[in-house]
Structure formats: C-alpha cells, structure tokens
Amino acid sequence: MTDTTTSAIYSSFGDDPVLGELVEQYVAEMPDRIAALEEAFASGDLEAVRRTAHQMKGAAGSYGFDVLTDYARTLEFAAKEGQDLEAVERSLRNLISLCRCVRAGAPSDE
C-alpha cells in the first residue's frame, strides 16, 4: 500500500443514475477535505488529522471509492497512535495523492 497512483479514480457508483449526483458532490468537496487535512497537519493538530481521516475512511467506501479507505485508515492509525511525524506525513501525502485523483462519472471507453 505504499505506491499511490496518479491515474483517475472513479467511484463504483459513478454511472449510477441515482447515486451519481451524490458522488459528484463528494468529489466537488474533496479539495476542502484535502485542505482540512493539510491545515491540521501544518498546525500540529494530530487529533484533527485523525478525526478527518476517520471521516474520510467511512465516507470513501460509502461513495464507492474503496481504494481510499485503507489509506485513510493508515493515516488515522498513524495520527492516533502518535507515530513519528514523518510516518504521519507520509500517510497524509499518500492519501492526499489519491484524493486528488478522484473523479465523478465513469471512465470513458476510449
């Protein structure tokens, strides 16, 4: 789980006519979640990092982005257990890298 991807990540619900709109909203809010994680880490608030990672862990799976769940769990654990800041930052960067790849809709067949 140390390699992160730079390819687009689509929700398993992306082409669902009912859930697609919720996925779009989740994706649209991702920059705010990323900013919250970065701000919390920069200010040394590991409890806020842990809390945000915990929320992302649950939400990611609910919105069909299962790949984010393990990365959010790893960050949550690192922040909760007081691992050294390098380990927390590495987990943070891995999660953020993936979060920046989430996309609404479904991949094109091109």
Secondary structure, DSSP 8 states (H G I E B T S, - for coil): ------S-EE-TTTT-TTTHHHHHHHHHHHHHHHHHHHHHHHTT-HHHHHHHHHHHHHHHHHTT-HHHHHHHHHHHHHHHTT--HHHHHHHHHHHHHHHTTEESS-----
